[in-house]
Amino acid sequence: MIKIAIMGHGTVGSGVVEVLSTNHASITAKAAEEIQIKYILDLKEFPGLPYSDLFIKDFDLIVNDPEIDVVVEVMGGLNPAYDFVKRCLLAGKSVVTSNKELVAAKGGELLQIAREKNLNFLFEASVGGGIPVIRPIAQCMAANEITEVLGILNGTTNFILTKMIKEGMSFDEALALAKANGYAEADPSADIEGKDACRKICILASLAYGRHVFPAQVSTEGISRVSSVDVAYANAWGGVIKLIGRAKKIDPNSLECVVAPMLIRNENPLSTVDDVFNAVVVRGNATGDVMFYGKGAGKLPTASAVVADVIDCVKHMKARKYLFWEDGCPDYVIDQDQSSTALYVRCKTADCEKAEVLIRDTFGDVEFLFCREAAAHEITFVTPQGQEGELKKKIKSLSTMLEVINIMRICD
């Protein structure tokens, strides 16, 4: 029998208990061991549950108990999760987590400790909830050179954009609906400003390319500046706007990594990923494009991924799973201005005809966009492909005639 502890009894933690209980027989068969919960760490009281006697408030009971082989961390955040997880690994206990913030910030360090201790530190549920993506990248695509990882990594923002695209809602209306449906927190900033997607692309990039990418290295923009007029222009262009997390290999020693709202053509499969669904596209030089799709969150889907990692830990108590990346370095991720892209540019101008001539003289072959929702004296265009910094310099050179309303990248 393998005894485990669960740290946190919120949405995911209670789901882990439910999955382990409901599927006890099949999990025992798959793990070839019975898995028993010995402790559940939480500061709140949970009276009246069938397992209320398992709750504790003292972390030291877990870290000092030699019977505990695997610890599940589903508290979220960095503090005290980082300290607790590190101490568990140092004490010889494998750890499973769904905590994207922890893995994005401290994954390299914790994987190093796990390797030194011949333990497992697993985190399938940290990206995409119940969508299997970590294990397939690490194992199933191990024979590939991965050239790019990109996707829709946050269900809240995707729900908001879907309502704006499909039902003509404003950003504020769609956000209010997301809150009413329980998809957005009371403080939705981590979602709508791109922080959640940033953490997830950091994990995917670190895994795909073998070197830690820190959130501070990633150019990150949210969707709060996207308006219904931008959505209409994207439709006229032949596409939609999605919040995209993207990591692209430039050369063996450098990487492009960005989170931002981008225009995507309707022919791109990501354009049809709607509502709270997530999708991750992995481009390998042998497989081509492989897409992982599903609901990116939720109690039982996320708990399912956590329990699958627990089973993996139990099956590999004496043999570490190969899941590792090296420490990061300051110049690993290139400045976003050095990346290659085309830009969507929406502006105000006093004279559209003169502005159009000036824009053509500055950029050459541009595509002007038109939509019924546009205000008077508005001009919108898509630039040719170029270095982002140079394109922005050209836009700035037009500031005497153009007042920029919004700029977004084109996802090629």
HELIX and SHEET records of a PDB file:
HELIX    1   1 THR A   11  THR A   22  1                                  12    
HELIX    2   2 HIS A   24  ALA A   31  1                                   8    
HELIX    3   3 SER A   52  LEU A   54  5                                   3    
HELIX    4   4 ASP A   60  VAL A   63  1                                   4    
HELIX    5   5 ALA A   81  LEU A   90  1                                  10    
HELIX    6   6 LYS A  100  GLU A  116  1                                  17    
HELIX    7   7 GLU A  124  SER A  126  5                                   3    
HELIX    8   8 ILE A  134  ARG A  135  1                                   2    
HELIX    9   9 PRO A  136  CYS A  140  3                                   5    
HELIX   10  10 GLY A  155  GLU A  167  1                                  13    
HELIX   11  11 PHE A  171  ALA A  180  1                                  10    
HELIX   12  12 SER A  189  ILE A  192  1                                   4    
HELIX   13  13 LYS A  195  TYR A  209  1                                  15    
HELIX   14  14 PRO A  215  GLN A  217  5                                   3    
HELIX   15  15 SER A  228  TRP A  237  1                                  10    
HELIX   16  16 PRO A  269  THR A  272  5                                   4    
HELIX   17  17 LYS A  299  LYS A  315  1                                  17    
HELIX   18  18 GLN A  336  GLN A  338  5                                   3    
HELIX   19  19 CYS A  352  PHE A  363  1                                  12    
HELIX   20  20 GLU A  388  SER A  397  1                                  10    
SHEET    1   A 6 PHE A  55  ILE A  56  0                                        
SHEET    2   A 6 ILE A  35  LEU A  41  1                                        
SHEET    3   A 6 ILE A   2  MET A   7  1                                        
SHEET    4   A 6 ILE A  68  GLU A  73  1                                        
SHEET    5   A 6 SER A  94  THR A  97  1                                        
SHEET    6   A 6 PHE A 121  LEU A 122  1                                        
SHEET    1   B 6 SER A 219  THR A 220  0                                        
SHEET    2   B 6 SER A 254  ARG A 265  1                                        
SHEET    3   B 6 GLY A 239  ASP A 251 -1                                        
SHEET    4   B 6 ILE A 146  ILE A 152 -1                                        
SHEET    5   B 6 PHE A 277  GLY A 284 -1                                        
SHEET    6   B 6 GLY A 288  LYS A 295 -1                                        
SHEET    1   C 6 SER A 219  THR A 220  0                                        
SHEET    2   C 6 SER A 254  ARG A 265  1                                        
SHEET    3   C 6 LEU A 402  ILE A 410  1                                        
SHEET    4   C 6 LEU A 343  THR A 349 -1                                        
SHEET    5   C 6 GLU A 378  VAL A 382 -1                                        
SHEET    6   C 6 GLU A 367  LEU A 369 -1                                        
SHEET    1   D 2 SER A 340  THR A 341  0                                        
SHEET    2   D 2 GLY A 386  GLN A 387 -1                                        
END                                                                             
